[in-house]
Amino acid sequence: MNNLVKKQFAFTLSEVLVTLAIIGVVSALTVPTLVTGYQRKAYIAQLRKATLEVGQAADLLLTDEGKTTLAATSLKTNVSTFLKNYLRITQDCGTTMTPCFAASYATTSGSAATVKCENGYSVTTNAGYSICAIPGNPVTIVADVNGPDDPNIAGRDLFTFSIYEDASVDEGISPSDKQSKGSDDLKTLRSTNAAKCGAADTSNGEGCFSKIVQDNWQMTY
């Protein structure tokens, strides 16, 4: 009986190299997009956490001091005590922004951004975000949602919003606006604020909070 010869099939070296090259090209095209999408979702999650905790802290201050508006509380002029007593802070930077914030920031277009928090008080919280509170009515908050860590880009991880009279948190839309304006007017006002996001003269990321809210808490820019 003749012996049967079994043929063995295998990939050639050139076939393996072509397959690896295809995988490399696909990865190069898709992985950066996936990473960017994940990072943006993480920034938004931190932004929501920061606004929620700041709003809850302001609401608790109203209760503790027995007031109906924040203008009647100590917050309007004494933001440092508010931050220390109502937020869990891990670093107190006082009237300077560093090291709670990065030493330099850029805009979404890549140009230098001059981040300002005049007359403000800066801290970093145990949740990882840093805020600089500027006294006034409303109180302005400049927030870096991941502290001094990269990317340090206004509108990516740096945002501006306000604490209003009723302890609500928003940007450019006050409680009186919500009461007096119709839904269409509020949408127009939100769009006007959102249009500032990415502008060259908005170094603190102004308008980007409104843009994210307008786009249902997505970073579409």
C-alpha positions, 0 to 999 in steps of 0.5 A: 500500500502506498503511503499517503502524503499529507499536505500541510498548509501554512501562511507565508511570511509575506502573507503574515506581514501583509496582515500585520500591516493591515492591522497596523493601519486600522489601529492607527486610524481607529485607536486615537479616535477611541481614546479621544472619545473616552477622554472627552467623556471622562472630562464631561463626567468630571465637569458634571461632578464638579457642578453637582458638588459645588451646587450642593455645597451652595445649597447647604450653605443656604440651609446652614445660614438660614438664608433664601439667596446666596447674596445674603450669605457669607459666600458673596464676599468670603469664598475661601471659608465656603470652599474650605467648609463645604468642599473636601479639599486636598490642596489649598492654593489660596489666592494663587492658582498654582499648583492647583492649576497648571502653569500654562494653558492653551486654546482648542486651536493651539494658541496660548490661553491666559487663564485668569481668576482675579481676586479668587481663591483656589483649591483642589478637591478630593475628587481631583478637580480644581476650582477658583471661586471669584466673589460676586453676584453671581460667584464665578467658578473657573474649574479644571476638571482634572487639576493641573494634569494634561491636556490643560486646554480651555474648553477641554478640561478648563471651564467657567460657570457661575453659582446663582442666587438660588444655588443653581449652577449654570453659565450666563443663564440666571434664575430670573432668566429661567422664570421670565424667558420662554423656552425659545428665548432660553435656547437663543441665550444658550446658543449665544453663550455657546458660540463663545466656546473656542473664541480667541478671547475666551481664555477661561473656556467661556461658553464651552460649559453652555456648548456642552449643555446645549449638546446634551452633555456631549463634547462635540467640538 
